[in-house]
């Protein structure tokens, strides 16, 4: 199981999407950003204070990418300041690691900065 996040162009809803990605999700070739990560990293995200921002943004009233910039910046800084603490939270089964999660968050944050008006879509 994994978390899928997508930053959607504001006008996408009026245009047909191009293809299905094989998981049942419809993906537009011109979405701003799309990525997935294992659910095994949820505890690490929680420890960094960004679980809801990544996994359940709608529950805390976040709908636009720009609303993620500040919390993801803070969570990422916390993770980078104390890597040994967060590495201890790596899942014992090896699926999901700190060293993979930090660049994933950075990529997502960069996409949010570049596209602050994008709508957030999350599939869990």
N, C-alpha and C positions, 0 to 999 in steps of 0.2 A: 504494500500500500504506500501511496505517496501523496504529497501535496503538490498540486498544480496551481501556479499563479500565472495570470495573464494581465497585461496592461493593454486595454482595448482603446482603439481610436474612438473619440466621442461620436463620430458619424457612422461607425460600423453598423449600428443597428438598422440602418436604412439600406445597406448593401448586402448582397448575398456573399456568404463565406465560400472559400475556395475548396476546402477538402476536410475530411474527417481524419484525425490523427491516429486512428487505430485503437483508441481507448474509449471511443464513444463521444469524445469532445469534438466539436466543430471548431476548426482553427482557420482564421483568416491569414492569408499570406502577408497582409500589411498590418497585423497587430503590432504594437510597439515592442512587446516583450512577452516571452513565454518561457517558463522553466518549471522543473519539478525537483523535489527533494524528498527523501524518505521521512516518514512519520517518526522514525526512531530519533530524530533530532529535536523533537518537540520539547523534551525535558531541558535540553541545552538552551533552546529559545526561551523557555520559561525562566530559566536562571538569569538570562540576559535581559529579561523584562520585555521581550518582543514576541512571545508566543501568540497572543491574540492579534497583534498587528500582522503577523505572517499567516496564521492559520484561520483566524476568525475575525477579520477586520470589520465585517458587517455588524458584529455583536457590540462593537465599541464605536459605531457610527462612522467608520472610515469607508469612503467610497471612491475617493480620488487619490491618485499616486502621490500628489504633493503633500497629502496628509501623513504619508509614511516617512517623509524625509527626516524629520526631527527624531522620531522614536528609533528608526533604524540606524541613524547616525550614532545615537547614544548607545544603543545595544551593541553595535559593532565595536565602538570604542571600548566599551567595558570588556568585551570578549578579547580584544587585542591587548588590553592592559594586563590581563591575567590568563594567558593561554594554558598554563598548567592546571589551573582550576577547571577550566572548561574541557580540557582534554580528558580529565577524570570522568567526565560525563559521556564520553564516547560509548556507544552501545557495545555490550560484551559480544554480540554476534557479528560485529565488524561492519554492519550496514549503517553507514552514517558516521562521519568523523569530523572533528573540529576543523582539521585542515582542508576539508572539502566544503564545510558549511560557511566558513568566513568568506571565501571568494564568491560563493553563491549569493550571500547576503549583499556583498559589495556590488555585484553585477545587478541585482534587483534594485538596490539603492541608486546606482548610476542611471538606470532606466527611469526610475521615479523622478530624479532630478531633471533628466532630459525631457520628460513628458509629464509634467505635473498635473495636467488636465485629463490624463487618461483615466478611464474607469478601471477599477480593480475587479477581476473575476478570480474566484478561488474555488477549486474543486478538491474535496478531501476524500 
